[in-house]
C-alpha cells in the first residue's frame, strides 16, 4: 500500500476521484454472461452486515469475490483468509482507480453517509451494485440515484431488503394490488429500534475524544463527512445514532417496513408533506421516540380520499388495535406494517407473518384465495442471476429503493424540526414553507475527494 501522501496524490489526480469524475473514457467492466462468473468487489467486508452479504453472494456458483476493501485491517485480514485470490485495499477510491478492470459488480455495506459516493462511483464505472439500506443518507442523493438509473438502465441493482423473500411479504403486495380490501385509508409502520440494541448509542452519550480501534483508518471511515475526532463506540456499529453518519432507528428499518406499502400502491409517487413529533430536535444524535406522518396526494379509486397518510414511528409505537377493529391488545412483533382499508386491515411482521382482518375475523394471509405460488427465492442470488441473464424475481432494485427511501428519510430528517409540518417538493428539492429546513436537511457538503460523481 502506498503512503497516505502518495495514495492521496494518486487518487485526487485520477479521473476516478471526487466530484469531477468524468464519464468519458471511463473503464467499463466486461459483460457478465451465462458462461462467465461475475467478479465482485466487496466494500465493507465484515461490519454489521457486510460479512453476510459477501458470503451469500460468494455462495452463488456464478459469482466470485474478486476484491476486498475495508478501512479496518482486521476485517480485511479475516475476509482475505476466505478469499485469498482477491485483491485488497483500504480506500474504495483506489479500488476503482487501480483495479477497475478486475471486477464487474460491487457490494456496498458501509455506514450510511458513504453509500451515495460509493454507489454512484460504481454506477459511473458501469458496475452492477448491491447496496445496503437505507439506500442513501441525504434527500438530494435520492435524486442522484434516480438520475443515474435512467442513464444506466442496463445495470442490475439491489437494495439490502432480504426480508422480501418471505412468501407472506410477497403475498401482502399481491393482496394490496388486488384491491380486495377496498380503498386504502392509511398505512402504519413502526420499529422497536432504537432500544436494547448494540447497534445504537441508546443514551446518546457523547464521550471524550479518543483513539480509533487499532488498524482502523478513521480518516477514510469519515469519507465525505467533515473531519472530527473519534468518539468511543462510533466504529464499528454505533454510528447509526449519529446524525452525521446514520439515520437512527427509522432509517435502519424503513426499507423493511415501508416496502410492502410502496410495492402495493404504484400511485404513491413523492410525498407532499412530513411531520415528525419528537421530544427534542435531532442534533449530534438522532432523537427518539419519534412519531412521523408522511402524506401522499393521490387521485385513484384505490384510495378512500385524496390524501393517503403513512404513520411511521420508532420505539414500538403502534396504533390501537381496537381503533382498527382488531381483537386483542398486543401486536405480533415490535416491528410491524399495517394497512387499513375500508374493507379490512392487513397486518404483517418482518418475517412474513401475514393476517387479514375483515368484520372482526382473521384469515391467515397465505390462505387468501387467488394468490400465485411463491417459489423459494434467494435475495442475494437473485442479484447475480439477473446480472448473468437469468430473470429471477428481484426485490428491491434501486428504482424501487428510491421510492421506499424517500418517506424513510423524510421522517428521519423532519426530526430536526419536531412538530413542524414540512411541505415537500421533490422537483425543487425544497420544503416550500420552510427555508431553514431546505438549507439544513436536504443535502450535505462533501469533503474534498469524496463527493459522488454526477451520473446521467
C-alpha positions in Angstrom: 0.0 0.0 0.0 1.4 3.4 -0.9 1.9 6.0 1.8 -1.1 8.2 2.6 0.6 11.1 0.8 1.3 9.1 -2.3 -2.1 7.5 -2.3 -3.9 10.8 -1.9 -1.9 12.4 -4.7 -2.6 9.4 -6.9 -6.4 9.3 -6.2 -7.0 13.0 -6.4 -5.2 13.3 -9.7 -7.0 10.4 -11.3 -10.3 10.6 -13.2 -11.9 8.4 -10.6 -11.7 10.7 -7.6 -14.2 13.3 -6.3 -17.0 15.2 -7.8 -15.1 15.8 -11.1 -15.4 12.1 -12.1 -15.9 12.1 -15.9 -17.9 9.5 -17.7 -16.0 9.8 -21.0 -13.2 7.3 -21.2 -14.2 5.5 -18.0 -13.3 1.8 -17.9 -16.3 -0.5 -18.5 -16.4 -3.9 -16.8 -16.6 -6.8 -19.1 -20.1 -8.0 -19.6 -21.1 -11.0 -17.5 -22.9 -13.7 -19.2 -24.1 -17.3 -18.7 -20.7 -18.7 -19.3 -18.6 -16.3 -17.1 -18.5 -15.6 -13.4 -19.5 -12.2 -12.0 -16.4 -10.7 -10.4 -17.5 -8.9 -7.3 -15.8 -6.2 -5.2 -16.9 -6.3 -1.6 -16.7 -2.9 0.2 -17.3 -3.2 3.9 -16.3 -6.8 4.3 -17.4 -7.6 7.8 -19.0 -4.8 9.9 -22.7 -5.2 10.7 -24.0 -6.9 7.5 -21.1 -6.9 5.1 -19.9 -10.3 6.1 -23.3 -11.9 5.4 -23.6 -10.0 2.1 -20.2 -11.1 0.9 -20.7 -14.8 1.9 -24.2 -15.0 0.5 -23.1 -13.6 -2.9 -20.0 -15.8 -2.9 -22.2 -18.8 -2.5 -23.7 -18.3 -6.0 -22.0 -20.7 -8.4 -21.6 -17.8 -11.0 -20.0 -15.3 -8.6 -16.6 -14.9 -7.2 -15.2 -12.3 -4.7 -12.5 -10.6 -6.8 -11.7 -7.7 -4.4 -12.0 -6.7 -0.8 -12.0 -3.1 0.5 -12.3 -2.1 4.1 -10.9 0.7 6.3 -10.2 -1.9 9.1 -7.1 -4.1 8.8 -8.6 -6.8 10.9 -11.7 -7.0 8.8 -9.6 -7.2 5.6 -7.4 -10.0 7.1 -10.5 -12.0 8.1 -12.1 -11.7 4.7 -8.8 -12.2 2.8 -8.4 -15.6 4.5 -11.7 -16.6 3.0 -10.8 -15.2 -0.5 -7.1 -15.4 -0.8 -7.1 -14.6 -4.6 -8.9 -11.3 -4.1 -7.1 -8.0 -4.3 -7.3 -5.9 -1.1 -7.2 -2.2 -0.4 -8.4 0.2 2.4 -9.6 3.1 0.2 -12.6 2.4 -2.1 -11.4 5.2 -4.5 -8.2 3.2 -5.1 -10.3 0.1 -5.9 -12.0 1.9 -8.8 -8.9 3.8 -9.9 -6.4 0.9 -9.8 -8.4 -2.3 -10.0 -11.5 -1.2 -12.0 -10.9 -3.8 -14.8 -10.8 -6.6 -12.3 -14.5 -6.6 -11.1 -17.9 -6.3 -12.7 -20.1 -5.7 -9.6 -19.9 -4.1 -6.2 -21.3 -4.8 -2.7 -21.6 -1.6 -0.7 -22.0 -2.4 3.0 -20.6 0.7 4.8 -22.1 3.3 7.1 -25.0 5.3 5.6 -23.1 8.5 5.0 -20.8 6.9 2.5 -23.4 5.0 0.5 -24.1 7.5 -2.3 -20.5 8.5 -3.1 -19.5 4.8 -3.5 -22.7 3.6 -5.2 -22.7 6.5 -7.7 -19.0 5.9 -8.4 -19.8 2.3 -9.1 -22.6 3.1 -11.4 -20.5 5.7 -13.2 -17.9 2.9 -13.8 -20.7 0.6 -15.3 -20.7 -1.7 -12.3 -23.7 -3.6 -11.1 -24.4 -2.6 -7.4 -25.8 -4.3 -4.4 -26.3 -1.5 -1.8 -27.2 -1.8 1.8 -30.1 0.1 3.3 -31.1 2.8 3.7 -30.1 3.4 0.1 -28.7 6.8 0.7 -28.2 9.3 3.6 -29.5 12.6 2.1 -32.7 13.5 0.3 -30.7 15.0 -2.6 -28.9 11.7 -3.1 -32.3 10.0 -3.9 -32.5 12.2 -7.0 -28.8 11.5 -7.8 -29.5 7.8 -7.8 -32.7 8.1 -9.9 -30.8 10.1 -12.5 -28.1 7.5 -12.5 -30.5 4.7 -13.0 -32.1 6.4 -16.0 -28.6 6.8 -17.5 -27.6 3.2 -16.7 -30.7 1.0 -17.2 -28.6 -2.0 -18.2 -27.1 -2.3 -14.7 -28.6 -4.6 -12.2 -29.1 -3.1 -8.7 -30.4 -4.5 -5.5 -31.1 -2.9 -2.1 -30.4 -5.0 1.1 -34.1 -5.9 1.5 -33.6 -9.6 2.2 -36.9 -9.9 4.1 -38.9 -9.5 0.8 -38.1 -13.2 0.0 -40.7 -14.4 2.6 -43.9 -15.6 1.0 -46.0 -13.6 3.4 -44.5 -10.4 2.4 -44.8 -11.1 -1.3 -48.4 -12.2 -0.7 -49.1 -8.9 1.1 -48.1 -7.0 -2.0 -50.4 -9.1 -4.2 -53.3 -8.6 -1.8 -52.9 -4.8 -1.7 -52.5 -4.7 -5.5 -55.7 -6.8 -5.9 -57.9 -4.2 -4.1 -59.8 -7.0 -2.4 -59.7 -5.0 0.9 -61.3 -2.0 -0.7 -60.0 1.6 -0.9 -56.9 2.2 1.3 -57.3 4.6 4.2 -53.9 4.7 5.9 -50.6 2.9 6.3 -48.9 2.3 9.6 -45.3 1.1 10.3 -43.2 1.0 13.4 -39.9 -0.3 14.7 -38.8 -1.1 18.2 -35.4 0.5 17.4 -33.5 2.1 18.9 -33.9 0.0 22.1 -31.8 -2.7 23.7 -29.7 -2.9 20.6 -26.0 -2.7 20.4 -26.2 -1.0 17.0 -27.3 2.2 18.8 -25.8 4.6 21.3 -29.1 4.5 23.1 -28.3 7.0 25.7 -26.9 9.4 23.1 -23.8 9.8 25.2 -21.0 11.9 23.7 -17.7 10.6 25.2 -14.5 12.5 25.2 -12.4 12.3 22.0 -10.5 9.1 21.9 -8.4 6.9 19.7 -9.9 4.7 16.9 -9.6 1.0 17.2 -6.2 -0.3 16.1 -5.9 -0.8 12.4 -8.9 1.4 11.5 -8.1 4.3 9.1 -10.6 6.8 10.7 -9.9 9.4 8.0 -11.1 7.0 5.3 -14.0 5.9 7.5 -15.2 9.6 7.7 -15.1 9.7 3.9 -17.4 12.6 2.8 -18.1 13.8 6.3 -16.2 16.7 7.9 -13.0 15.9 9.8 -13.7 15.3 13.5 -12.2 13.5 16.5 -13.0 9.9 17.1 -15.7 9.1 19.7 -15.9 5.9 21.7 -18.1 3.1 20.1 -18.6 5.1 16.9 -16.8 2.3 15.0 -17.8 -0.4 14.1 -21.5 -0.2 15.0 -23.0 2.7 16.9 -22.5 5.2 14.1 -26.3 4.7 13.4 -27.1 7.0 16.3 -25.0 9.9 15.0 -26.9 12.4 12.8 -23.8 12.9 10.6 -23.3 9.2 9.8 -26.5 7.2 10.4 -30.3 7.5 10.2 -31.4 6.2 13.6 -34.0 3.5 14.1 -36.4 4.9 11.5 -33.7 4.9 8.8 -32.4 1.5 9.7 -35.8 -0.2 9.4 -37.6 1.9 6.7 -36.9 -0.5 3.8 -38.1 -3.5 5.8 -41.4 -1.8 6.9 -42.5 0.6 4.2 -41.6 -1.6 1.2 -44.8 -3.5 1.1 -46.9 -0.4 1.1 -44.9 1.2 -1.7 -44.9 -2.0 -3.7 -48.7 -2.4 -3.1 -49.6 1.0 -4.4 -47.8 2.3 -7.5 -49.9 5.5 -7.3 -47.7 6.6 -4.3 -45.2 8.9 -6.0 -43.4 11.5 -4.0 -44.8 12.6 -0.6 -46.2 16.1 -0.3 -45.5 16.6 3.4 -43.9 15.2 6.6 -44.4 16.0 10.3 -42.4 14.2 13.0 -43.1 14.6 16.7 -40.0 14.1 18.9 -39.1 15.2 22.5 -36.3 17.5 21.2 -34.7 18.4 17.9 -32.2 16.0 16.5 -28.7 17.4 16.7 -25.5 15.5 17.2 -27.6 12.4 17.7 -30.9 11.2 16.2 -33.7 11.9 18.7 -36.3 9.4 19.8 -39.1 8.4 20.4 -40.4 9.7 17.1 -43.9 9.7 15.6 -43.9 10.7 11.9 -46.7 11.3 9.4 -45.7 11.2 5.8 -48.6 12.3 3.5 -49.1 11.5 -0.2 -51.5 13.2 -2.7 -53.5 10.5 -4.6 -56.2 10.6 -7.2 -57.4 7.0 -7.6 -60.4 4.9 -6.6 -58.0 2.6 -4.8 -57.8 5.2 -2.0 -60.5 6.3 0.3 -59.6 10.0 -0.1 -57.3 12.4 -1.9 -54.7 12.1 0.8 -53.0 8.9 2.0 -51.0 9.1 5.2 -48.3 6.7 6.4 -47.7 6.8 10.1 -44.1 5.7 10.8 -42.8 5.5 14.4 -39.9 4.1 16.4 -39.8 2.6 19.9 -42.6 0.2 19.0 -45.3 2.9 19.0 -48.1 1.1 17.2 -51.7 2.2 16.8 -54.6 1.0 18.8 -55.8 -2.4 17.7 -59.3 -1.6 18.9 -59.5 1.5 16.8 -58.6 -0.5 13.7 -61.3 -3.1 14.5 -58.8 -5.9 15.6 -59.2 -8.2 18.5 -56.5 -8.4 21.2 -54.3 -5.7 22.6 -50.8 -6.7 21.6 -49.1 -6.8 18.2 -47.2 -9.9 17.0 -43.9 -8.1 16.7 -42.1 -4.9 17.8 -41.7 -4.2 14.1 -44.9 -4.1 12.0 -46.5 -3.0 8.8 -50.3 -2.4 8.8 -52.6 -1.1 6.0 -56.1 -0.1 6.9 -58.7 -0.2 4.1 -62.4 0.3 4.0 -63.0 -3.4 3.7 -60.4 -4.8 6.1 -57.0 -4.5 7.6 -53.7 -6.1 6.6 -51.0 -6.8 9.3 -47.5 -8.0 8.6 -44.4 -8.9 10.6 -40.9 -8.5 9.1 -40.7 -12.3 9.0 -43.8 -12.6 6.8 -46.5 -13.5 9.3 -49.5 -12.1 7.5 -53.0 -11.6 8.8 -56.1 -10.2 7.0 -58.9 -8.9 9.3 -62.4 -8.4 8.0 -65.5 -7.8 10.1 -63.6 -8.8 13.2 -62.4 -12.1 11.8 -58.9 -13.1 10.9 -57.7 -15.0 7.9 -54.1 -16.1 7.6 -52.8 -14.1 4.6 -51.4 -17.0 2.7 -54.9 -18.6 2.8 -56.4 -15.8 0.8 -57.9 -17.1 -2.5 -56.3 -16.2 -5.8 -52.7 -15.8 -4.7 -49.9 -17.0 -7.0 -47.3 -19.5 -6.0 -44.3 -18.1 -4.2 -41.2 -20.2 -5.1 -38.2 -20.2 -2.9 -36.1 -17.1 -3.6 -32.6 -16.3 -2.5 -32.3 -12.5 -2.2 -28.6 -12.2 -2.8 -28.5 -14.8 -5.6 -31.3 -13.1 -7.4 -28.9 -10.1 -7.9 -26.3 -12.4 -9.5 -29.0 -14.3 -11.5 -30.2 -11.1 -13.2 -26.6 -10.0 -13.9 -25.9 -13.2 -15.8 -29.3 -13.0 -17.6 -31.5 -15.3 -15.5 -34.6 -13.3 -14.8 -35.2 -14.2 -11.2 -37.6 -12.1 -9.2 -35.6 -9.1 -8.0 -36.6 -7.3 -4.8 -35.6 -4.5 -4.4 -33.8 -2.7 -7.4 -32.7 0.9 -6.9 -35.7 2.1 -8.9 -38.0 0.8 -6.1 -35.4 1.5 -3.4 -35.6 5.2 -4.0 -39.4 5.2 -3.6 -39.0 3.4 -0.2 -36.1 5.6 0.9 -37.8 8.9 0.3 -40.5 8.6 3.0 -38.0 7.0 5.3 -35.6 9.9 5.0 -38.3 12.5 5.3 -39.4 11.0 8.6 -35.8 10.9 9.8 -34.8 14.4 8.7 -38.0 16.1 10.0 -37.0 15.1 13.5 -34.7 18.1 13.4 -37.8 20.3 13.4 -40.2 18.3 15.7 -43.9 19.1 15.4 -43.5 21.2 12.3 -45.4 20.3 9.1 -42.9 20.5 6.3 -44.3 20.7 2.7 -42.0 18.7 0.4 -41.4 19.4 -3.2 -39.0 16.8 -4.6 -38.7 18.5 -8.0 -37.1 21.5 -6.4 -35.5 19.6 -3.5 -37.1 22.0 -1.1 -39.6 22.4 1.7 -41.7 25.1 0.2 -42.8 26.5 3.6 -39.5 26.3 5.4 -36.4 27.8 4.0 -34.3 26.8 7.0 -35.2 23.1 6.7 -34.4 23.3 2.9 -31.0 24.7 3.8 -30.2 22.2 6.5 -31.7 18.7 6.0 -31.9 18.2 2.2 -28.2 17.9 1.2 -24.7 17.9 2.6 -21.3 19.3 1.8 -18.9 16.6 0.8 -15.3 16.6 1.9 -12.9 17.1 -1.0 -12.1 13.9 -2.8 -15.2 12.1 -1.6 -18.1 13.7 -3.4 -20.4 11.5 -5.5 -20.0 11.9 -9.3 -22.8 13.1 -11.5 -24.1 10.2 -13.5 -26.6 11.0 -16.3 
